[in-house]
């Protein structure tokens, strides 16, 4: 038997709880106001309003920031549960959509977004002109549970049981440099020839460990330029500033790139297509997800 809640006993405004939650997570009223698109005075009034309704102090000022009081810390988890419930409600509602129109947000790495997605989006728009597409170029894992993206193309299998993942395949990669740079250092004939070469990457420690397994021994002095942006690395290699590790099918689109030590065993990484399980029941998201599976699998067959 379902018991009905006594709604007359619920006095506080749900928006006030959201103001409290975001302020606690952001650490200041100014940051929370920016996150919610509100003015700081408006947000401050909402937090004060919740404190008055609950009859407790939620924050105390420490320098320029805010810290939770013991009461605020105790109530924070309840506010987080409310926030999660709101997100889940929106996900469930989105999953009930039966129309093939509206916005779809797709997150992928910079190189996939720039070199693969444009042609796929062109084809998708021809097939479904009522779908508008937002592309997010990011090498970080988009939070599908909080709707930062509807569909993500990732380089790893997600562990979250709330996500559905389809493996597209494994992408092979090699070291690449421009002809100008290879002429400058002399075309390497063995791993030992790369001891004084310049390498470009985002995290040098990771590349050092990967290349060590191939007999290429590098140190931090080999990395004079680093960037978290893979596309920036791409442009730096084109300009002849060093060597970088890129996926073969994408590097093949740039005629100025040449494989370094092409006989080396290729480095391989997986490509996964991921969607939240609630959104998988949305006809719009399901159509785009299935379209991307078919197109990416066809792309993989062409590059083998």
N, C-alpha and C positions, 0 to 999 in steps of 0.2 A: 504494500500500500504506500502510495506516495504522499508524503506530508507537505502541505503547502506552507510556504514561509509567511510569517507575519510581516508583510512589507511596511506596515505603518511603524514598525520598530526600527526600520532602517532609515536613519536621518541624514547621513552625510552624502554629499555630492560625489559621484564616481570620478568626476574630473579632478576633484581635490586629491583623491588618492593617487591619481596619475601624476599630479604635480609633485606630491611627496616622493613617489617612487623615482621619478627622473632626477629630481634634485639630489636624492641620496646617491644615485648611481653616478651622476656627473660631478658631484662634490662641491658645487657652487650654484647660486641662483642664476648668475650670468650664463654659465654653460648650459644649465637646464633650460633657460629661456630660449637660447639659440636652438637647442635640440627640438623644442616644441613649437618654435615659431611664434613665441609670445614675447611681450615686453617684460623686463625684469620686475617692474612694479606689479604687473598683473599676476605673474607667477608668485611673487612674494605674498600677495593678498590671498591667493589660493592656499598656500601652505599655512598661513596664519589662520585661515578659515577652517582648515581641517583640524588644526590644533585646538581651536575653540570648540568645534563640534565634539571632538574626542575628549577634551578636557585634560590634555597632556601636552608637554613640550616635546617636540620631535627633534629639534636641532638646537645646538648652541654654537655661537660664533667662536672660531679659533683663528686669529689673524684675519686674513681676507677670505678664508674658507669657512665651511660649515662641517660640524661633526655631529653624528647622531647621538642623542641622549640615550640612556639605557632603555627608556620606553620606546624611543624611535627605532632602535636596533631590534627590539622585540617585535614591533609591528611591521618591520620592513618585509619579512618573509611573507606575511599575509598580503601586503601590497603587491609583492612579486607574483604571488599566486593569482591575484586578480588580473595583473598584466598578462600573464600566460594564458589565462582563461579568455581574455579579450582577443589575443592573437589566435587562439584555437577556434574561437567563434568565427572570426573572419576567414580562417582557412577552410572551415567546414562549409561556410556559405559559398566561398569561391569554388569549392569542389562540387557544388550542386548546379553550377552554371552549365547549361546545355547548348548555348549558342557558340558559333565559331566567329566571334568578333570580340573586340576589346584589346587591351594591352597585354603583351607578354614580355617579361624581362628575362634575358638570357645572359648569364655570366660565364666568361671564358678567359683563358690566359690572354695576354696582350697579343702574342703572335697568332693564336687561333682567331681572335677577334678581328685582327687586321688583315690576315692573309687567307682565311678560310670562310669566315662568316659572311662577308659582303655578298659573295655569289650565292650562298645558301639563302640569305635573307631576300635577295632579288627573286629567287625561284619561289620562296614561300609567299611573298607578296603577290606574285602572279596567280598562285593557286588560291590564296585566301586574302583578298584585298581589304577585308574588313578587320584584319588583325594588324595592329600597330606594334612595332618591335622596338624594345629598348635594349641596347647592347651595353653591358658593363665589362670593360676591359680591366681585369684584375687577376693577379697571380695569387691572391689570398682566397681562402675558402669562404664564399658567400654563405651567410646564414639563411638557409632555405626555410628553417622553422619560423624565422621572424620576417619572412617575405622580403629579404634584400634582393632576392631573385626568385623567379618561378622555376627556372631550369638552369642547371650549372653544368659546364663541361670542365671536368677536373682531372688532375694528374694522379689521383689516388682514390682508392675505394673508401667511401665514407663508412664509419663504424656506427653511426646513429641509426637505430632500428626504425626511426620515423621516416627514413629516406629510402627511396627505391633507386637502385643504380643498375645501369646496363653497361657492361664493358664493350667498348667499341673495338679495341685492339691494343697492341703494343707498338709504340713508335720508336724506330731506331734513330740514333743520333751519332754524330761525329764531331770532332774538332774542326773549326772552320776559320779561315783567315783570308784576307784579300791578297791578290797577286802582288800588289805593291809591298805588303808587309813580308811576304815570303821571299821576295827578291832582296829585301832589306836584311833579313836574318839568314838567308840561305835556306833552300828547301830542305826541311828536316828529313833525314833518312831513317832515324831510329829514335826511340823515346829519350835517349841521352842527349839528343840534339836540341831538346826543348828546355834544358836546364836554365838558360838565360833569357828565355822568351817572355814576352809580356802577355798576360792573360786578363780577360775581362769577365766579370761575373757579379753576382749579388752577394754570395757568401763564400769567401775564399776557403774557409775551413772545409766546407762540404766538397768543393771541387778538388781540393788537395787530396782528400781521402778517396774520392772516386778515381782520380787519375793515378793515384799510387798503386791501385790494383792492376793497372796496365803497365806498370814499370816507369811511369812518368813521375819523377820526384821533383816536387815544387815546394817552395817556401813562401812566406808572406811577401818577400821581396819581388816575386814574380807578378804580384797584383798591384800595379800602380794606379789602376782605374777600377772602381767598383760602382755598380748601380743596381738598385732593386728593380728597375724597369728593364725587362728583357728587350723591349723595342729600342731602348736607348743603347743597350749592348749591341744590338743589331746594327745600329747606325755607326757606332764606334768602330766596329769591325770593318764596315764598308769603307771607312775613312783610313783604314790601315794602321790602327792604333793597337792592335793585338789579336789574340786568338780567343775564341769562345766556343762553348758547346751548344749546338743547336740541333733540333730535329731535322733529319735528312729531307723529308718531303717539303718542309717549309724553306730550308736553306736552298733547295734546288730551284726555288723561284727567283733567287738573286744571282744573276750571272757573274757578279764580281766575287762571289764566294768560291773558295777552293778547299777541298778536304785536306786536312793536315794528317799525315800518316794514315792514308786511306785503308791500309791493310789491317789496322787495328780492329779488334773485335768491337762491333758497334755497341754503344750504350743504349739500353732499352728502358722505356718508361710507358706505363699504361695510360689509356685515355678512357674516362668514364663519363657517361651521361647520367645526371642525377636529378630527381624531382622529389618533392615531398609527397608522401603517400596519399594525403588528403586531396592534393591537387591532381593526382593521377585520375581521379574520378571526374574531373572537369573535362568536358568535351573539347573545349578550346585548348587547354594545356595538353591533353592527350593527343590531339591532332598534331600539335607542334612537336611534342616529344617523339611521336612515331615518325614524323617527317625527318627530324634530325637523326634518328637512329638509321633510317634507310639511306639518307644522303651521306652520313659520315661513314657508314659501312661501305657504300659505293666508292667513296673517296679513298678509303683504305685499300680497296681492291686495286684501284688505279696506281697507287704509290708503291705497291709491293714489287 
